[in-house]
Amino acid sequence: MKRIITLVLLSFLSYCSYAQKADSTHAVHHVTHATTIHHYKNHEGHTVQSPTYYDKAPEGATAVCGDGTYSYSESHRGTCSHHGGVRKWL
């Protein structure tokens, strides 16, 4: 019985550690006055804002990605790539 309790406790602590790291990773991406917004060139050569976390849908966003970022993609091709796919088109 002690082994089961120990395993459950260790699993829980491990999960808490993972969740804390995930939360801190996401917090870095939320846009504030000090956050740098990144851009990339799409397949048509246009400069587009990279998916970024916001508290609410920003003007010009075209999709919400699976990880909660907002995308500014100009086409469906590759939208939210590396961000969990498209959760919702705006």
C-alpha positions, 0 to 999 in steps of 0.5 A, spaced: 500 500 500 505 504 501 508 503 494 502 505 491 501 511 495 508 513 493 507 512 486 501 516 486 505 522 490 511 521 485 506 521 479 502 527 481 509 531 483 512 530 476 505 532 473 505 539 477 512 540 475 511 539 468 504 543 468 508 549 471 514 549 466 508 549 461 505 555 464 511 559 464 513 557 457 506 560 455 506 566 459 512 568 456 508 569 449 503 573 452 503 580 449 505 585 453 508 592 452 515 589 453 514 583 448 517 582 442 512 580 436 516 576 431 514 575 424 516 570 418 516 570 410 510 566 408 510 562 401 508 568 397 514 572 400 509 576 404 512 578 411 506 576 416 506 576 424 508 569 427 502 566 432 502 570 438 498 569 445 493 575 446 488 575 452 482 576 446 482 576 439 486 581 436 484 585 430 487 582 423 488 575 426 485 570 422 485 563 426 486 561 433 491 555 434 491 549 438 495 552 443 491 558 444 495 563 439 492 567 434 495 566 427 495 572 422 496 567 416 494 569 409 492 562 407 490 556 409 496 553 407 501 551 414 496 555 418 498 554 425 503 549 423 507 547 430 502 550 434 497 545 434 493 546 428 487 550 427 482 550 433 478 555 429 478 560 423 476 567 425 
